[in-house]
Amino acid sequence: MSKVQIRILSIDDWELYKSLRLASLQESPNAFDSTFNRESDLSDCEWKSKLDRAQRKDNALPLVAEIDGQPQGMAWGVVRNAQSSSAYIYQMWVKTESRGQGVGRELLKAIIAWATEMRLKSINLTVTTDNVEAISFYESIGFSFTVTGSDKFQTASQSQLMVFGLNAVVA
């Protein structure tokens, strides 16, 4: 098996990002807070602006995972503001045929290294509660569900917050 390569998406990668994002929304329509129809209507300028660091108000790390130069998945690490002690993972997705090959693990390792370098305390993500495979994968990395006294993290799509403490180690 070839090695998974992780790289940061630049504004020049907007077409690649667009193709991966739309593929993820088609393949896993209930896993994200957006829809294929909504995002397929975006203009080229809007796709470019998503990757334009100068236009973003947050600190973002948009990643693509490739095997032999072919894109296999993506994920975004985001720190919402300079005072935050947590990063968030968004748009985590790996092509169905590439799952189980270490693609998702390498994406998360890159985000964990980035967040650790910024001396953050945790990384958060939401996962739909019926996505057993994703939950099992995130737990294998060291993410765990938060325990709350309410349903404040529940949404209409039944998503639940998972947290990774940055004192954990990923092998």
Rosetta blueprint (number, residue, H / E / L):
1 M L
2 S L
3 K L
4 V E
5 Q E
6 I E
7 R E
8 I E
9 L L
10 S L
11 I H
12 D H
13 D H
14 W H
15 E H
16 L H
17 Y H
18 K H
19 S H
20 L H
21 R H
22 L H
23 A H
24 S H
25 L H
26 Q H
27 E H
28 S L
29 P L
30 N L
31 A L
32 F L
33 D L
34 S L
35 T L
36 F H
37 N H
38 R H
39 E H
40 S H
41 D L
42 L L
43 S L
44 D H
45 C H
46 E H
47 W H
48 K H
49 S H
50 K H
51 L L
52 D L
53 R H
54 A H
55 Q H
56 R L
57 K L
58 D L
59 N E
60 A E
61 L E
62 P E
63 L E
64 V E
65 A E
66 E E
67 I E
68 D L
69 G L
70 Q E
71 P E
72 Q E
73 G E
74 M E
75 A E
76 W E
77 G E
78 V E
79 V E
80 R L
81 N L
82 A L
83 Q L
84 S L
85 S L
86 S E
87 A E
88 Y E
89 I E
90 Y E
91 Q E
92 M E
93 W E
94 V E
95 K L
96 T H
97 E H
98 S H
99 R L
100 G L
101 Q L
102 G L
103 V H
104 G H
105 R H
106 E H
107 L H
108 L H
109 K H
110 A H
111 I H
112 I H
113 A H
114 W H
115 A H
116 T H
117 E H
118 M L
119 R L
120 L L
121 K L
122 S E
123 I E
124 N E
125 L E
126 T E
127 V E
128 T E
129 T L
130 D L
131 N L
132 V H
133 E H
134 A H
135 I H
136 S H
137 F H
138 Y H
139 E H
140 S H
141 I H
142 G L
143 F L
144 S E
145 F E
146 T L
147 V L
148 T L
149 G L
150 S L
151 D L
152 K L
153 F L
154 Q L
155 T L
156 A L
157 S L
158 Q L
159 S E
160 Q E
161 L E
162 M E
163 V E
164 F E
165 G E
166 L L
167 N L
168 A L
169 V L
170 V L
171 A L
